[in-house]
Every structure is written in C-alpha cells, then in structure tokens.
C-alpha cells in the first residue's frame, strides 16, 4: 500500500513538473508569434526565455534561441541607425528563423 502511494506521488509530481515546463515553452512560442518583430514585445519574450534557460531540459533550446533574439535585436538597432536595405533584409531573415523555430 505504501509503495503504491509513493509511486503515485512521484508520478503526479513528475507530471506536474512536465506540465509546467511545457506551459512555459508554449508561452514563449505564443509570445514570439504575437511579437510581430517589435522590440518592446521581444523584450517580454526574452524574460520567458530567461526562465526557460534555468531549466535543464530547455537549456540547449534557450541558448540557441537567445543568440537568435540578440542577433535580431542588434539588427533592429542597426536598422534604426540607417543601415539600409541589406540590414532590413537581414532582419527579416532572422525574424523568419525565430518564427520557424517556434511554430
């Protein structure tokens, strides 16, 4: 009886933990899809990405995604400074990559 109770408790805890991390990943995906490439909205997404980076099962994803988001932010900054069409094209490509990895 005790063994069954312990196993049930462990399974329940693992399921709750998995559900929480899945929800955080889905929240990040939703954030990216709603951001529409806007700087202010992307900053909110970066906060979610920071949370994901603290979880062992999402660290690889968070590292790769952080690089993309930072590159995109730099690209937007360069675009604001008058980087021209080449920068605008580069930003568009980076944004597409970010969106594709979060569908």
Biopython code that builds the backbone (N, CA, C, O; Angstrom):
import numpy as np
from Bio.PDB.StructureBuilder import StructureBuilder

atoms = [
    (1, "UNK", "N", (0.822, -1.197, 0.000)),
    (1, "UNK", "CA", (0.000, 0.000, 0.000)),
    (1, "UNK", "C", (0.865, 1.260, 0.000)),
    (1, "UNK", "O", (0.629, 2.178, -0.786)),
    (2, "UNK", "N", (1.866, 1.304, 0.882)),
    (2, "UNK", "CA", (2.738, 2.475, 0.960)),
    (2, "UNK", "C", (3.530, 2.649, -0.336)),
    (2, "UNK", "O", (3.746, 3.764, -0.813)),
    (3, "UNK", "N", (3.956, 1.512, -0.890)),
    (3, "UNK", "CA", (4.732, 1.570, -2.130)),
    (3, "UNK", "C", (3.895, 2.184, -3.256)),
    (3, "UNK", "O", (4.403, 3.003, -4.022)),
    (4, "UNK", "N", (2.653, 1.809, -3.363)),
    (4, "UNK", "CA", (1.756, 2.342, -4.373)),
    (4, "UNK", "C", (1.536, 3.833, -4.168)),
    (4, "UNK", "O", (1.511, 4.599, -5.131)),
    (5, "UNK", "N", (1.381, 4.238, -2.938)),
    (5, "UNK", "CA", (1.180, 5.649, -2.621)),
    (5, "UNK", "C", (2.410, 6.474, -2.993)),
    (5, "UNK", "O", (2.283, 7.572, -3.535)),
    (6, "UNK", "N", (3.596, 5.949, -2.703)),
    (6, "UNK", "CA", (4.836, 6.649, -3.026)),
    (6, "UNK", "C", (4.984, 6.772, -4.540)),
    (6, "UNK", "O", (5.323, 7.845, -5.039)),
    (7, "UNK", "N", (4.742, 5.715, -5.261)),
    (7, "UNK", "CA", (4.852, 5.729, -6.719)),
    (7, "UNK", "C", (3.844, 6.712, -7.322)),
    (7, "UNK", "O", (4.180, 7.463, -8.238)),
    (8, "UNK", "N", (2.629, 6.708, -6.816)),
    (8, "UNK", "CA", (1.605, 7.630, -7.297)),
    (8, "UNK", "C", (2.016, 9.075, -7.056)),
    (8, "UNK", "O", (1.829, 9.937, -7.915)),
    (9, "UNK", "N", (2.572, 9.328, -5.889)),
    (9, "UNK", "CA", (3.023, 10.682, -5.559)),
    (9, "UNK", "C", (4.139, 11.129, -6.487)),
    (9, "UNK", "O", (4.132, 12.264, -6.964)),
    (10, "UNK", "N", (5.088, 10.258, -6.744)),
    (10, "UNK", "CA", (6.207, 10.590, -7.630)),
    (10, "UNK", "C", (5.713, 10.848, -9.051)),
    (10, "UNK", "O", (6.130, 11.824, -9.676)),
    (11, "UNK", "N", (4.855, 10.013, -9.560)),
    (11, "UNK", "CA", (4.323, 10.181, -10.913)),
    (11, "UNK", "C", (3.549, 11.494, -11.015)),
    (11, "UNK", "O", (3.681, 12.220, -12.001)),
    (12, "UNK", "N", (2.757, 11.795, -10.014)),
    (12, "UNK", "CA", (1.994, 13.045, -10.018)),
    (12, "UNK", "C", (2.920, 14.250, -10.027)),
    (12, "UNK", "O", (2.685, 15.208, -10.763)),
    (13, "UNK", "N", (3.959, 14.210, -9.224)),
    (13, "UNK", "CA", (4.919, 15.319, -9.163)),
    (13, "UNK", "C", (5.634, 15.493, -10.500)),
    (13, "UNK", "O", (5.819, 16.617, -10.965)),
    (14, "UNK", "N", (6.035, 14.388, -11.115)),
    (14, "UNK", "CA", (6.711, 14.465, -12.413)),
    (14, "UNK", "C", (5.788, 15.027, -13.488)),
    (14, "UNK", "O", (6.212, 15.835, -14.314)),
    (15, "UNK", "N", (4.552, 14.610, -13.479)),
    (15, "UNK", "CA", (3.590, 15.118, -14.457)),
    (15, "UNK", "C", (3.369, 16.614, -14.276)),
    (15, "UNK", "O", (3.287, 17.352, -15.258)),
    (16, "UNK", "N", (3.273, 17.060, -13.048)),
    (16, "UNK", "CA", (3.075, 18.486, -12.768)),
    (16, "UNK", "C", (4.279, 19.286, -13.240)),
    (16, "UNK", "O", (4.127, 20.367, -13.809)),
    (17, "UNK", "N", (5.469, 18.760, -13.007)),
    (17, "UNK", "CA", (6.694, 19.444, -13.427)),
    (17, "UNK", "C", (6.753, 19.522, -14.949)),
    (17, "UNK", "O", (7.075, 20.574, -15.502)),
    (18, "UNK", "N", (6.447, 18.428, -15.623)),
    (18, "UNK", "CA", (6.450, 18.406, -17.081)),
    (18, "UNK", "C", (5.428, 19.391, -17.632)),
    (18, "UNK", "O", (5.713, 20.115, -18.586)),
    (19, "UNK", "N", (4.264, 19.422, -17.047)),
    (19, "UNK", "CA", (3.204, 20.314, -17.490)),
    (19, "UNK", "C", (3.632, 21.770, -17.360)),
    (19, "UNK", "O", (3.369, 22.574, -18.254)),
    (20, "UNK", "N", (4.290, 22.117, -16.253)),
    (20, "UNK", "CA", (4.744, 23.482, -16.029)),
    (20, "UNK", "C", (5.767, 23.894, -17.079)),
    (20, "UNK", "O", (5.668, 24.983, -17.643)),
    (21, "UNK", "N", (6.748, 23.036, -17.347)),
    (21, "UNK", "CA", (7.780, 23.401, -18.321)),
    (21, "UNK", "C", (7.203, 23.464, -19.728)),
    (21, "UNK", "O", (7.623, 24.292, -20.536)),
    (22, "UNK", "N", (6.253, 22.603, -20.021)),
    (22, "UNK", "CA", (5.606, 22.647, -21.329)),
    (22, "UNK", "C", (4.823, 23.945, -21.479)),
    (22, "UNK", "O", (4.823, 24.555, -22.549)),
    (23, "UNK", "N", (4.167, 24.362, -20.422)),
    (23, "UNK", "CA", (3.410, 25.613, -20.463)),
    (23, "UNK", "C", (4.339, 26.810, -20.677)),
    (23, "UNK", "O", (3.991, 27.734, -21.412)),
    (24, "UNK", "N", (5.503, 26.802, -20.050)),
    (24, "UNK", "CA", (6.445, 27.902, -20.223)),
    (24, "UNK", "C", (6.971, 27.956, -21.652)),
    (24, "UNK", "O", (7.123, 29.034, -22.226)),
    (25, "UNK", "N", (7.242, 26.801, -22.212)),
    (25, "UNK", "CA", (7.723, 26.754, -23.603)),
    (25, "UNK", "C", (6.627, 27.236, -24.556)),
    (25, "UNK", "O", (6.897, 27.976, -25.502)),
    (26, "UNK", "N", (5.397, 26.813, -24.299)),
    (26, "UNK", "CA", (4.273, 27.267, -25.116)),
    (26, "UNK", "C", (4.034, 28.765, -24.947)),
    (26, "UNK", "O", (3.677, 29.446, -25.908)),
    (27, "UNK", "N", (4.226, 29.279, -23.742)),
    (27, "UNK", "CA", (4.081, 30.722, -23.510)),
    (27, "UNK", "C", (5.118, 31.488, -24.324)),
    (27, "UNK", "O", (4.814, 32.539, -24.888)),
    (28, "UNK", "N", (6.338, 30.966, -24.384)),
    (28, "UNK", "CA", (7.385, 31.616, -25.193)),
    (28, "UNK", "C", (7.005, 31.583, -26.673)),
    (28, "UNK", "O", (7.117, 32.593, -27.368)),
    (29, "UNK", "N", (6.565, 30.441, -27.144)),
    (29, "UNK", "CA", (6.160, 30.336, -28.556)),
    (29, "UNK", "C", (5.033, 31.322, -28.880)),
    (29, "UNK", "O", (5.051, 31.997, -29.909)),
    (30, "UNK", "N", (4.068, 31.385, -27.987)),
    (30, "UNK", "CA", (2.946, 32.300, -28.187)),
    (30, "UNK", "C", (3.448, 33.748, -28.201)),
    (30, "UNK", "O", (3.011, 34.554, -29.023)),
    (31, "UNK", "N", (4.348, 34.064, -27.305)),
    (31, "UNK", "CA", (4.917, 35.411, -27.230)),
    (31, "UNK", "C", (5.606, 35.774, -28.547)),
    (31, "UNK", "O", (5.389, 36.861, -29.083)),
    (32, "UNK", "N", (6.423, 34.877, -29.060)),
    (32, "UNK", "CA", (7.128, 35.126, -30.326)),
    (32, "UNK", "C", (6.134, 35.322, -31.460)),
    (32, "UNK", "O", (6.287, 36.227, -32.280)),
    (33, "UNK", "N", (5.126, 34.479, -31.505)),
    (33, "UNK", "CA", (4.148, 34.579, -32.589)),
    (33, "UNK", "C", (3.337, 35.865, -32.513)),
    (33, "UNK", "O", (2.881, 36.366, -33.541)),
    (34, "UNK", "N", (3.152, 36.403, -31.322)),
    (34, "UNK", "CA", (2.408, 37.641, -31.151)),
    (34, "UNK", "C", (3.290, 38.885, -31.242)),
    (34, "UNK", "O", (2.777, 39.987, -31.433)),
    (35, "UNK", "N", (4.596, 38.727, -31.110)),
    (35, "UNK", "CA", (5.517, 39.869, -31.065)),
    (35, "UNK", "C", (5.580, 40.624, -32.383)),
    (35, "UNK", "O", (5.803, 41.834, -32.398)),
    (36, "UNK", "N", (5.389, 39.926, -33.469)),
    (36, "UNK", "CA", (5.408, 40.545, -34.790)),
    (36, "UNK", "C", (6.694, 41.333, -35.036)),
    (36, "UNK", "O", (6.695, 42.318, -35.774)),
    (37, "UNK", "N", (7.790, 40.888, -34.408)),
    (37, "UNK", "CA", (9.090, 41.505, -34.639)),
    (37, "UNK", "C", (9.308, 42.837, -33.948)),
    (37, "UNK", "O", (10.318, 43.497, -34.196)),
    (38, "UNK", "N", (8.391, 43.248, -33.088)),
    (38, "UNK", "CA", (8.504, 44.539, -32.407)),
    (38, "UNK", "C", (9.408, 44.429, -31.177)),
    (38, "UNK", "O", (9.303, 43.483, -30.397)),
    (39, "UNK", "N", (10.293, 45.408, -31.021)),
    (39, "UNK", "CA", (11.304, 45.398, -29.971)),
    (39, "UNK", "C", (10.707, 45.268, -28.577)),
    (39, "UNK", "O", (11.171, 44.447, -27.785)),
    (40, "UNK", "N", (9.696, 46.054, -28.264)),
    (40, "UNK", "CA", (9.110, 46.040, -26.916)),
    (40, "UNK", "C", (8.540, 44.666, -26.588)),
    (40, "UNK", "O", (8.726, 44.158, -25.482)),
    (41, "UNK", "N", (7.852, 44.075, -27.543)),
    (41, "UNK", "CA", (7.264, 42.757, -27.316)),
    (41, "UNK", "C", (8.345, 41.683, -27.212)),
    (41, "UNK", "O", (8.203, 40.723, -26.455)),
    (42, "UNK", "N", (9.416, 41.849, -27.970)),
    (42, "UNK", "CA", (10.512, 40.880, -27.923)),
    (42, "UNK", "C", (11.181, 40.866, -26.551)),
    (42, "UNK", "O", (11.658, 39.822, -26.106)),
    (43, "UNK", "N", (11.220, 42.006, -25.885)),
    (43, "UNK", "CA", (11.810, 42.055, -24.549)),
    (43, "UNK", "C", (11.014, 41.199, -23.571)),
    (43, "UNK", "O", (11.596, 40.557, -22.697)),
    (44, "UNK", "N", (9.707, 41.183, -23.706)),
    (44, "UNK", "CA", (8.878, 40.307, -22.869)),
    (44, "UNK", "C", (9.195, 38.850, -23.151)),
    (44, "UNK", "O", (9.263, 38.030, -22.235)),
    (45, "UNK", "N", (9.384, 38.537, -24.408)),
    (45, "UNK", "CA", (9.715, 37.157, -24.778)),
    (45, "UNK", "C", (11.070, 36.754, -24.200)),
    (45, "UNK", "O", (11.257, 35.606, -23.798)),
    (46, "UNK", "N", (12.009, 37.687, -24.156)),
    (46, "UNK", "CA", (13.329, 37.382, -23.593)),
    (46, "UNK", "C", (13.221, 37.015, -22.123)),
    (46, "UNK", "O", (13.982, 36.175, -21.642)),
    (47, "UNK", "N", (12.301, 37.620, -21.407)),
    (47, "UNK", "CA", (12.104, 37.250, -19.990)),
    (47, "UNK", "C", (11.651, 35.796, -19.874)),
    (47, "UNK", "O", (12.115, 35.063, -19.001)),
    (48, "UNK", "N", (10.759, 35.393, -20.745)),
    (48, "UNK", "CA", (10.322, 33.994, -20.748)),
    (48, "UNK", "C", (11.480, 33.069, -21.118)),
    (48, "UNK", "O", (11.613, 31.975, -20.569)),
    (49, "UNK", "N", (12.295, 33.511, -22.032)),
    (49, "UNK", "CA", (13.457, 32.734, -22.451)),
    (49, "UNK", "C", (14.444, 32.575, -21.294)),
    (49, "UNK", "O", (15.069, 31.525, -21.147)),
    (50, "UNK", "N", (14.580, 33.610, -20.482)),
    (50, "UNK", "CA", (15.441, 33.530, -19.297)),
    (50, "UNK", "C", (14.942, 32.456, -18.336)),
    (50, "UNK", "O", (15.740, 31.720, -17.754)),
    (51, "UNK", "N", (13.639, 32.366, -18.170)),
    (51, "UNK", "CA", (13.054, 31.337, -17.300)),
    (51, "UNK", "C", (13.362, 29.949, -17.863)),
    (51, "UNK", "O", (13.739, 29.041, -17.122)),
    (52, "UNK", "N", (13.201, 29.795, -19.165)),
    (52, "UNK", "CA", (13.487, 28.504, -19.803)),
    (52, "UNK", "C", (14.954, 28.123, -19.669)),
    (52, "UNK", "O", (15.278, 26.944, -19.519)),
    (53, "UNK", "N", (15.840, 29.104, -19.721)),
    (53, "UNK", "CA", (17.274, 28.808, -19.659)),
    (53, "UNK", "C", (17.696, 28.256, -18.296)),
    (53, "UNK", "O", (18.758, 27.645, -18.172)),
    (54, "UNK", "N", (16.875, 28.469, -17.288)),
    (54, "UNK", "CA", (17.182, 27.942, -15.945)),
    (54, "UNK", "C", (16.726, 26.506, -15.758)),
    (54, "UNK", "O", (17.004, 25.893, -14.728)),
    (55, "UNK", "N", (16.036, 25.973, -16.735)),
    (55, "UNK", "CA", (15.529, 24.599, -16.644)),
    (55, "UNK", "C", (16.409, 23.686, -17.491)),
    (55, "UNK", "O", (16.572, 23.917, -18.690)),
    (56, "UNK", "N", (16.974, 22.657, -16.879)),
    (56, "UNK", "CA", (17.921, 21.785, -17.591)),
    (56, "UNK", "C", (17.395, 21.238, -18.919)),
    (56, "UNK", "O", (18.148, 21.156, -19.889)),
    (57, "UNK", "N", (16.132, 20.868, -18.976)),
    (57, "UNK", "CA", (15.599, 20.262, -20.203)),
    (57, "UNK", "C", (15.425, 21.273, -21.330)),
    (57, "UNK", "O", (15.223, 20.875, -22.477)),
    (58, "UNK", "N", (15.497, 22.573, -21.033)),
    (58, "UNK", "CA", (15.324, 23.592, -22.067)),
    (58, "UNK", "C", (16.569, 24.443, -22.286)),
    (58, "UNK", "O", (16.521, 25.399, -23.060)),
    (59, "UNK", "N", (17.668, 24.128, -21.636)),
    (59, "UNK", "CA", (18.859, 24.972, -21.722)),
    (59, "UNK", "C", (19.427, 25.060, -23.130)),
    (59, "UNK", "O", (19.802, 26.145, -23.575)),
    (60, "UNK", "N", (19.498, 23.944, -23.836)),
    (60, "UNK", "CA", (20.037, 23.976, -25.205)),
    (60, "UNK", "C", (19.178, 24.861, -26.110)),
    (60, "UNK", "O", (19.689, 25.700, -26.852)),
    (61, "UNK", "N", (17.871, 24.653, -26.031)),
    (61, "UNK", "CA", (16.951, 25.473, -26.825)),
    (61, "UNK", "C", (17.112, 26.949, -26.463)),
    (61, "UNK", "O", (17.196, 27.800, -27.349)),
    (62, "UNK", "N", (17.155, 27.252, -25.171)),
    (62, "UNK", "CA", (17.232, 28.643, -24.711)),
    (62, "UNK", "C", (18.531, 29.317, -25.160)),
    (62, "UNK", "O", (18.524, 30.491, -25.527)),
    (63, "UNK", "N", (19.630, 28.588, -25.131)),
    (63, "UNK", "CA", (20.908, 29.169, -25.576)),
    (63, "UNK", "C", (20.851, 29.531, -27.055)),
    (63, "UNK", "O", (21.227, 30.633, -27.453)),
    (64, "UNK", "N", (20.378, 28.594, -27.853)),
    (64, "UNK", "CA", (20.291, 28.819, -29.298)),
    (64, "UNK", "C", (19.322, 29.964, -29.601)),
    (64, "UNK", "O", (19.607, 30.826, -30.432)),
    (65, "UNK", "N", (18.199, 29.962, -28.933)),
    (65, "UNK", "CA", (17.187, 30.985, -29.172)),
    (65, "UNK", "C", (17.651, 32.356, -28.679)),
    (65, "UNK", "O", (17.330, 33.374, -29.291)),
    (66, "UNK", "N", (18.398, 32.388, -27.583)),
    (66, "UNK", "CA", (18.913, 33.653, -27.058)),
    (66, "UNK", "C", (19.842, 34.305, -28.071)),
    (66, "UNK", "O", (19.792, 35.519, -28.268)),
    (67, "UNK", "N", (20.678, 33.518, -28.706)),
    (67, "UNK", "CA", (21.581, 34.059, -29.728)),
    (67, "UNK", "C", (20.767, 34.663, -30.870)),
    (67, "UNK", "O", (21.083, 35.754, -31.343)),
    (68, "UNK", "N", (19.740, 33.978, -31.310)),
    (68, "UNK", "CA", (18.901, 34.496, -32.397)),
    (68, "UNK", "C", (18.229, 35.807, -31.997)),
    (68, "UNK", "O", (18.218, 36.768, -32.767)),
    (69, "UNK", "N", (17.674, 35.839, -30.798)),
    (69, "UNK", "CA", (16.964, 37.029, -30.346)),
    (69, "UNK", "C", (17.922, 38.207, -30.195)),
    (69, "UNK", "O", (17.586, 39.331, -30.570)),
    (70, "UNK", "N", (19.111, 37.958, -29.648)),
    (70, "UNK", "CA", (20.101, 39.034, -29.524)),
    (70, "UNK", "C", (20.561, 39.531, -30.892)),
    (70, "UNK", "O", (20.716, 40.734, -31.102)),
    (71, "UNK", "N", (20.775, 38.606, -31.814)),
    (71, "UNK", "CA", (21.145, 38.999, -33.179)),
    (71, "UNK", "C", (20.046, 39.861, -33.805)),
    (71, "UNK", "O", (20.316, 40.859, -34.473)),
    (72, "UNK", "N", (18.820, 39.451, -33.573)),
    (72, "UNK", "CA", (17.687, 40.202, -34.120)),
    (72, "UNK", "C", (17.625, 41.602, -33.507)),
    (72, "UNK", "O", (17.368, 42.582, -34.207)),
    (73, "UNK", "N", (17.861, 41.688, -32.204)),
    (73, "UNK", "CA", (17.847, 42.991, -31.532)),
    (73, "UNK", "C", (18.939, 43.906, -32.098)),
    (73, "UNK", "O", (18.699, 45.086, -32.356)),
    (74, "UNK", "N", (20.135, 43.351, -32.287)),
    (74, "UNK", "CA", (21.229, 44.136, -32.884)),
    (74, "UNK", "C", (20.872, 44.584, -34.289)),
    (74, "UNK", "O", (21.189, 45.701, -34.695)),
    (75, "UNK", "N", (20.221, 43.718, -35.014)),
    (75, "UNK", "CA", (19.808, 44.030, -36.375)),
    (75, "UNK", "C", (18.813, 45.192, -36.377)),
    (75, "UNK", "O", (18.924, 46.109, -37.190)),
    (76, "UNK", "N", (17.848, 45.147, -35.470)),
    (76, "UNK", "CA", (16.874, 46.234, -35.381)),
    (76, "UNK", "C", (17.551, 47.549, -35.013)),
    (76, "UNK", "O", (17.202, 48.607, -35.537)),
    (77, "UNK", "N", (18.523, 47.472, -34.104)),
    (77, "UNK", "CA", (19.264, 48.676, -33.715)),
    (77, "UNK", "C", (20.014, 49.258, -34.916)),
    (77, "UNK", "O", (20.014, 50.472, -35.122)),
    (78, "UNK", "N", (20.648, 48.399, -35.698)),
    (78, "UNK", "CA", (21.372, 48.852, -36.889)),
    (78, "UNK", "C", (20.409, 49.443, -37.907)),
    (78, "UNK", "O", (20.729, 50.421, -38.583)),
    (79, "UNK", "N", (19.249, 48.855, -38.010)),
    (79, "UNK", "CA", (18.238, 49.352, -38.946)),
    (79, "UNK", "C", (17.790, 50.762, -38.551)),
    (79, "UNK", "O", (17.598, 51.621, -39.411)),
    (80, "UNK", "N", (17.628, 50.991, -37.255)),
    (80, "UNK", "CA", (17.230, 52.317, -36.768)),
    (80, "UNK", "C", (18.291, 53.369, -37.087)),
    (80, "UNK", "O", (17.972, 54.540, -37.293)),
    (81, "UNK", "N", (19.545, 52.947, -37.126)),
    (81, "UNK", "CA", (20.638, 53.873, -37.398)),
    (81, "UNK", "C", (20.833, 54.106, -38.890)),
    (81, "UNK", "O", (21.770, 54.791, -39.299)),
    (82, "UNK", "N", (19.957, 53.540, -39.694)),
    (82, "UNK", "CA", (20.033, 53.776, -41.134)),
    (82, "UNK", "C", (20.933, 52.800, -41.851)),
    (82, "UNK", "O", (21.738, 53.192, -42.696)),
    (83, "UNK", "N", (20.800, 51.528, -41.518)),
    (83, "UNK", "CA", (21.662, 50.514, -42.101)),
    (83, "UNK", "C", (21.355, 50.173, -43.546)),
    (83, "UNK", "O", (22.159, 49.510, -44.200)),
    (84, "UNK", "N", (20.228, 50.603, -44.057)),
    (84, "UNK", "CA", (19.906, 50.360, -45.457)),
    (84, "UNK", "C", (19.162, 49.059, -45.685)),
    (84, "UNK", "O", (18.768, 48.364, -44.749)),
    (85, "UNK", "N", (18.985, 48.755, -46.957)),
    (85, "UNK", "CA", (18.190, 47.585, -47.349)),
    (85, "UNK", "C", (18.841, 46.266, -46.956)),
    (85, "UNK", "O", (18.146, 45.300, -46.640)),
    (86, "UNK", "N", (20.161, 46.218, -46.974)),
    (86, "UNK", "CA", (20.851, 44.968, -46.620)),
    (86, "UNK", "C", (20.546, 44.587, -45.171)),
    (86, "UNK", "O", (20.319, 43.416, -44.868)),
    (87, "UNK", "N", (20.541, 45.572, -44.288)),
    (87, "UNK", "CA", (20.238, 45.317, -42.879)),
    (87, "UNK", "C", (18.779, 44.911, -42.728)),
    (87, "UNK", "O", (18.457, 43.983, -41.985)),
    (88, "UNK", "N", (17.900, 45.610, -43.434)),
    (88, "UNK", "CA", (16.473, 45.299, -43.364)),
    (88, "UNK", "C", (16.206, 43.869, -43.827)),
    (88, "UNK", "O", (15.401, 43.159, -43.226)),
    (89, "UNK", "N", (16.874, 43.456, -44.882)),
    (89, "UNK", "CA", (16.736, 42.095, -45.396)),
    (89, "UNK", "C", (17.253, 41.084, -44.386)),
    (89, "UNK", "O", (16.639, 40.039, -44.168)),
    (90, "UNK", "N", (18.375, 41.398, -43.777)),
    (90, "UNK", "CA", (18.962, 40.517, -42.769)),
    (90, "UNK", "C", (18.035, 40.367, -41.572)),
    (90, "UNK", "O", (17.862, 39.263, -41.056)),
    (91, "UNK", "N", (17.437, 41.472, -41.125)),
    (91, "UNK", "CA", (16.492, 41.426, -40.000)),
    (91, "UNK", "C", (15.303, 40.533, -40.340)),
    (91, "UNK", "O", (14.854, 39.729, -39.522)),
    (92, "UNK", "N", (14.807, 40.691, -41.555)),
    (92, "UNK", "CA", (13.666, 39.883, -41.985)),
    (92, "UNK", "C", (13.992, 38.395, -41.960)),
    (92, "UNK", "O", (13.169, 37.578, -41.547)),
    (93, "UNK", "N", (15.180, 38.053, -42.400)),
    (93, "UNK", "CA", (15.599, 36.651, -42.406)),
    (93, "UNK", "C", (15.726, 36.104, -40.983)),
    (93, "UNK", "O", (15.284, 34.991, -40.697)),
    (94, "UNK", "N", (16.327, 36.890, -40.101)),
    (94, "UNK", "CA", (16.447, 36.463, -38.701)),
    (94, "UNK", "C", (15.075, 36.264, -38.067)),
    (94, "UNK", "O", (14.851, 35.290, -37.348)),
    (95, "UNK", "N", (14.170, 37.182, -38.333)),
    (95, "UNK", "CA", (12.824, 37.072, -37.765)),
    (95, "UNK", "C", (12.128, 35.804, -38.271)),
    (95, "UNK", "O", (11.449, 35.123, -37.502)),
    (96, "UNK", "N", (12.289, 35.489, -39.540)),
    (96, "UNK", "CA", (11.699, 34.270, -40.093)),
    (96, "UNK", "C", (12.250, 33.032, -39.396)),
    (96, "UNK", "O", (11.502, 32.104, -39.088)),
    (97, "UNK", "N", (13.564, 33.017, -39.148)),
    (97, "UNK", "CA", (14.176, 31.879, -38.456)),
    (97, "UNK", "C", (13.617, 31.726, -37.043)),
    (97, "UNK", "O", (13.334, 30.613, -36.601)),
    (98, "UNK", "N", (13.462, 32.832, -36.346)),
    (98, "UNK", "CA", (12.920, 32.795, -34.985)),
    (98, "UNK", "C", (11.496, 32.255, -35.011)),
    (98, "UNK", "O", (11.135, 31.401, -34.202)),
    (99, "UNK", "N", (10.699, 32.751, -35.934)),
    (99, "UNK", "CA", (9.316, 32.290, -36.035)),
    (99, "UNK", "C", (9.224, 30.804, -36.404)),
    (99, "UNK", "O", (8.419, 30.068, -35.835)),
    (100, "UNK", "N", (10.046, 30.374, -37.351)),
    (100, "UNK", "CA", (10.010, 28.987, -37.791)),
    (100, "UNK", "C", (10.386, 28.022, -36.676)),
    (100, "UNK", "O", (9.834, 26.926, -36.582)),
    (101, "UNK", "N", (11.313, 28.426, -35.842)),
    (101, "UNK", "CA", (11.726, 27.523, -34.764)),
    (101, "UNK", "C", (10.706, 27.487, -33.628)),
    (101, "UNK", "O", (10.847, 26.695, -32.697)),
    (102, "UNK", "N", (9.688, 28.331, -33.695)),
    (102, "UNK", "CA", (8.698, 28.390, -32.625)),
    (102, "UNK", "C", (7.284, 28.147, -33.104)),
    (102, "UNK", "O", (6.328, 28.642, -32.505)),
    (103, "UNK", "N", (7.144, 27.402, -34.159)),
    (103, "UNK", "CA", (5.798, 27.077, -34.646)),
    (103, "UNK", "C", (5.321, 25.784, -34.059)),
    (103, "UNK", "O", (4.208, 25.346, -34.352)),
]
sb = StructureBuilder()
sb.init_structure("model")
sb.init_model(0)
sb.init_chain("A")
sb.init_seg("    ")
for serial, (resi, resn, name, xyz) in enumerate(atoms, 1):
    if name == "N":
        sb.init_residue(resn, " ", resi, " ")
    sb.init_atom(name, np.array(xyz, "f"), 0.0, 1.0, " ", f" {name:<3s}", serial, name[0])
structure = sb.get_structure()
